[in-house]
Amino acid sequence: MRYASTSDFGYADLHIHSRFSDGVSSIKRILDHVEWQTSIDVIAITDHNTIKGSALAASLQDRYSFEIVVGEEISTRSGEIIGLFLTDEIERGLSVEKTIDLIHEQGGLAIAPHPFALSISVIGGVGIGFKNVRSLDLDGFEELNANPTTWYSNLLSKWLIRPLGGLARLGGSDAHTARSIGAAATAFKGKTAADLRHSIEMHETTPIKISSWFKQLLVSAGVIPGMALQARKFRNGTAEKSAVRAFFNEQLTKAVQGLGEAFGSNER
């Protein structure tokens, strides 16, 4: 059932992955889950280096009661940037400055996800770091990412970036499975995507954690589809064996760390 909210504040999950990159869930599965199993008002599907899944979701907007923002998690030469309210896909591998300019040129908002994340993989990138967050023309940063393996980025974002001011503070699940959507979210005044955008621009958003240890575990399990994708690339001859092995080792380490964090949480 759809959970109705009587609050004056809306909730948005602006960091979701689908099968169009390294997520496990189809677009329909994601949208149906948000509609019937959550009270989320706005979502953004932010697949790695593509807006195909997000654009497909937006094309189905009239079937659902929540609102859908087109987004993309873009791999720049300095780390990852999330673009929200996009109309065109932005290519990977550009400078972080150029990527942000291209987001703004199409009327989008530029967000720094997990700014201090250090993990490097075949699929994804890294956080852009404190120096870039402080100096670049960003609209916000992800203070709270629900993936247990980025707990240190959350702490550093809270301690180092929040005191600077001048940026919207966001929360996102970084979900790679439909059931982990909403593990963290962004609270904003209003209920619509337009309200959300206004709150981001006015720096009036608040990151919130609404997950149990089980949802954190599901977020951690999102590494599995990425591993399967790399295995398929190797079988097809599009990835080097050494790169695939390194990716597998890293993701297994992340999964073990995530399990420990999830089971060690006292939050219910």
HELIX and SHEET records of a PDB file:
HELIX    1   1 ILE A   27  GLN A   37  1                                  11    
HELIX    2   2 LYS A   52  SER A   59  1                                   8    
HELIX    3   3 GLN A   61  ARG A   63  5                                   3    
HELIX    4   4 VAL A   96  GLU A  105  1                                  10    
HELIX    5   5 GLY A  129  SER A  135  1                                   7    
HELIX    6   6 PRO A  148  THR A  150  5                                   3    
HELIX    7   7 TRP A  151  LEU A  156  1                                   6    
HELIX    8   8 SER A  157  ILE A  161  3                                   5    
HELIX    9   9 ARG A  162  LEU A  164  5                                   3    
HELIX   10  10 ALA A  178  SER A  180  5                                   3    
HELIX   11  11 ALA A  193  GLU A  201  1                                   9    
HELIX   12  12 TRP A  213  SER A  220  1                                   8    
HELIX   13  13 VAL A  223  ARG A  235  1                                  13    
HELIX   14  14 LYS A  241  GLY A  264  1                                  24    
SHEET    1   A 9 ALA A 168  GLY A 172  0                                        
SHEET    2   A 9 GLY A 140  ASN A 145  1                                        
SHEET    3   A 9 LEU A 109  ALA A 112  1                                        
SHEET    4   A 9 GLY A  79  LEU A  84 -1                                        
SHEET    5   A 9 GLU A  67  THR A  76 -1                                        
SHEET    6   A 9 VAL A  42  ILE A  45  1                                        
SHEET    7   A 9 PHE A   9  ILE A  16  1                                        
SHEET    8   A 9 ALA A 184  LYS A 189 -1                                        
SHEET    9   A 9 THR A 206  LYS A 209 -1                                        
END                                                                             
